[in-house]
């Protein structure tokens, strides 16, 4: 059985709402915020790990990239869109900085 911490050869799949996906596409967003936990932490979002961001769960609108930074935020209510997505008191955030690959 594989240890999930060492599965970093598999790209991290990050589905997101259209407005956040579009912000990555147009260059106004470079970090994604997720509730810190088993799936979203410094080990699973390690620097250098490949990612696939997706507009929802479909296969049509996707981009690839790499994690270039990751840290925790203990006051996530200050992050853009956090309260809209998670509400107040949800817990700490994992902030995943992503550099998208150039479009072919």
N, C-alpha and C positions, 0 to 999 in steps of 0.2 A: 504494500500500500504506500502511495506517495505521500510525503509530508507536504501539506499545502503551502507552507512557508517557502519551500524550495521549488515550487512549480512556476518560477518566474520565466521559464522558457516559453510558457503559454501566454499570449497577449492578454492583458487585463481588459475585459469588456466593460465599457461604461455607457449604458444607455442614458439618454437625457431628453428632456423636454425640447421641443423645436426651437424655442427662443434662445436657449443656452447653446444648443448645437450651432445655430446660426451665428451666435456671437463668437464662437470658436472659428467658424468659417470666415467671418469678416475681420478677424483679428482683434476684436474688442475684448475678448476673454482669453485668458491663458491658464486659468486654474479652475478646477472643479472641486466642489465641496461635498463631502459625504459624511454621514454620521459615523463617528469612530466606533469600530467594533471588530469582530472576527474577519469580516470581508474587507473592510476599509481601514488599514493601519499601515504603519511604516514598513512592515515586512512584506505585505502583499502589494504595496504601492512603492516598491523600492526604486530608487533612482537607476535609470538604465533599462527598466522593464518596458517592453513594447506595450502599446495600448491600441484599442480600437474604440473610438467614440462613435456613437450611433444616435441618430434622430429616432428615438423610440427603440423598439425591438426589431423593426424590419431590417432587411438587408440592403435596401436601396440607397439609403443616405448614410454612408459611413466614411470615416477618415481614420487613418493610422497615424501613429506618432510614438513618442517615447516620454516616459516620466523623467523630468529634469529637476524636480524638487518635490519634497513632501515634508509636511510638518503638521503638528496638532495645534488647534486653536481652542482655548478654553472659554472664550467669550464669542461663540459663533454668531450671536445675534448681530454682531457688527459686520458680518460678511454679506455682500450683496446677494439678495434672493434667499438667504437662509430661512428667515421667518416665514416667507411665503411657502417654502417647501417643507420645512420641518416644524415650524411653530416654536414658541418660547419653551425653554426648559427641556429640550430634546436630548441634550448631552453635548459632549465635545465634538468638534469637527476634525476630519482629516482633510487637509488642503493638499490637493494633488496638482502640481504644476506640470503642464504638458506642452511639449513642442511638437506641433503637427509636421508630418512629412510634407514636402512640396507636392503640389498637384501635378500629375503627369501631363 
